Amino acid sequence: MLRDRRGAAAVEFALIMPILLLLVFGIISYGYMLSFRQAISQAAAEGARAAAVAQRDADQQPDALAAMNEALESYGVTCAGGVLSRDGGGVGTCAVSIATCAGEAASVRCVTVTIDYNYADNPLLPVPGVGIVLPDNLRYSAVARVS
C-alpha cells in the first residue's frame, strides 16, 4: 500500500504550487498598487496645498511640483514638464493649472493638480496574470483656492 503512494505528495505539491504562488504574488502586487494609489492621491493633495500657501504667485506652480515630487520620490516617480516618469521613461502625465474657480468671482483663483499614471503598461511590481484585477490608470486630482 505504501509503495503505491510514494511520490503522491510531490505531485500534489507540483499541482498546487503555481496556484499558491499566483495568489501570494497577486496579494503583494495588489497591496503595492493600493499603497502607490494612496501616494498619488497624497501627492496631488500636497501639490495643491503647496500652491495655496505659496507666498508669491510666481512660486505657486514650482512649489506644487516640488511637493508632488517629494511625495512620489519613494516610488521613484517624478513629474517634470507635464510628464510623469519612472526609471527614465514616461509613465503618465501630471499637470498644475491655475484658473478662476468655478462659480466664484473672477478674482478668486483655484489651483488644480492632476496626476495620471498608466498602471496597465507600467506596473510597479510586474507579475504575469495579475494585471487582470488591477486598474489600467490611476488618476487623481486635487483643487485648492489660491486667492
N, C-alpha and C positions, 0 to 999 in steps of 0.2 A: 504494500500500500504506500509506504513512504517513497519507494523508488519511483512511483508514478507521479508524485507531487514535486519532485526535485526540479527546481528552476521556476516554479509557478510564481513565486514572489518576484523574481527578476522580470518576468513577463508582465505581471501586473504593474510593477513599478514603471516599466518602459511605456506602458499604455497610459498611465495616469500622469506621469511627469510632464509631458508637454502641456497638458491642460492646466496643471498646477502652476507651471512657470508662466503661462499666459495670464492666469488670474493674478499672480503676485506682481508681475511687471505691469499689468493693467492698473492695479491699485496704486502702485508707485507713480506711474505716469499720470494718472488722473489726479492724484494728490498734488503732484508737482504743478500740473496745469492750473489747479484751483489756487495754489499759492501764487503763481505768476499772474493769474487773473486779478487777484486782490492787489498785487503790486502795481499793475497797470491802472486800476481804479484809484489807488492811493497816489500814484504819480500824477494823474490828471487833476486830482483834488489839490495836491501840493502845488502844482503849477499855477492853478487858478488863484490859490491863496497867496502865493508869492507875488503874482502880478497885482493883486488887490492891495497889498501892503507896501508896494514899491513907493519910494519917496518921490521919484520923478517919473513923468510919463515915458521918457526915453528908456527907463530901466524896466518897464513892465514886461516886455517881451523877453529880453535877456534873462531877467530874474525867473520868469516862468520856465524857460528852457533849462536853466541851471537846476531848478528844483525838480523838474521832471527827470533829468539825467541822474541826479543824486538818488532819487527814489528807485530808479531802474538799474543802477550800476551793479548791484549784487547779482543780477541775472546776465550781465554782460551786454545789455541793450542800451543804445544811445540814440538821442534824437538830435539831428543837425540838418538844417536846410529843408525841413519838411519830410525827411526820410528817417524812418526808424531802422536802425541797423544793428546787426549782431555778427560778430566774427568777420567784420569787413563787408558783409553782404546786406542788401536791403531786405527787410522782413516786414515792412509795413509803412504806414505814414503817421506823421504827427503834425499838429498844427496849433498855433496860438493866434487867435484873431480877436481884435478889439473893435467893437462896434456899439452903436446905440442899442440899449436894452429894449426888447420888445414890450410895448405897452407903457413905456416910460417917456418922460420929457426928453427932448433932443440932447440936453446937457448931461443926461445920465448914461454912462457907458458901462458895458459889461465885457469881460474877457471870457472867451470860450476856449478851453483846452481840449483837444480831441486826440486820442491815441487809437490807432487801428493796427493790430498785429495779425498777420496772416498765419494762423497757427497750423492750418492743414499742411502747408508747404514747408513750414519751419518749426516743427515741434521741438521743445526744449530737450525732451528725452524720447528719441525715436524708437518706438517698439512696434514691430510689424504686427498688423492685425488689431491694434488697439485704437487706431485713428478713427474707427467707425463710431465710437462713442464719445469722441472729443469734438469740440466745436471747430468750425472752419476758421472763424475770425473771432478775435477778442477786441471789441470796440467799446471805448468808454469816453465820455465827455463830462466836463465839469464847467460850471458857469459861476462867475462871481462879479459883483459890482466893483468897478474901479473908481468911480467918481460920483 
